[in-house]
């Protein structure tokens, strides 16, 4: 079925509104290809969130990197638990319905408050990998409002395992009539907000100023219980 001239402006408006939703967040520091590894590390040590682009095949992912002054095992139970995001890290996340809950895999349906446009809902499948060199979460959309949504979280131990470099990589196609470069720009503005909120939440829990959310998933089981050392 072909779109009518009436529906095209509506989709365009919805797409622009979604991008404006992303833009209302903390600006990131762009990755400079000319920076040496030492300069990048120095920027991370200062607390910067460094954003860039990564091309895999024909897909361009937006990436965000941040350094957290805690070992991976302290971060994992917060980062992997969607109910931590719903309650603390991503306030616009309204509901989470977990339909598959396994140690290495989950499927959940998430609804997001994207006012002034109607809420969006998507179903995402995630796979969780733990090794002696770090931990990783790969996710991709399998249903819902969004046309495509995929990426990964990557935890790399730093400073002999005392700290963690966290990477969040994401591709988003809302399915609305809006240029992909605008979507990428919006995502670049959203990633720092998420990573900084996650870092803050980890520090609150580790500092005993807050308790972990009681509601969680199996994949968020602490890493040390799986005999992973760094």
Secondary structure as UniProt FT lines:
FT   HELIX           5..23
FT   STRAND          29..30
FT   TURN            33..34
FT   HELIX           37..45
FT   TURN            46..47
FT   STRAND          50..56
FT   TURN            57..58
FT   STRAND          59..68
FT   HELIX           72..79
FT   HELIX           82..84
FT   HELIX           85..89
FT   TURN            91..92
FT   STRAND          93..101
FT   STRAND          105..112
FT   TURN            115..116
FT   STRAND          120..131
FT   TURN            132..133
FT   STRAND          134..144
FT   STRAND          148..158
FT   TURN            159..162
FT   STRAND          163..173
FT   HELIX           180..206
FT   TURN            207..208
FT   HELIX           218..220
FT   HELIX           223..226
//
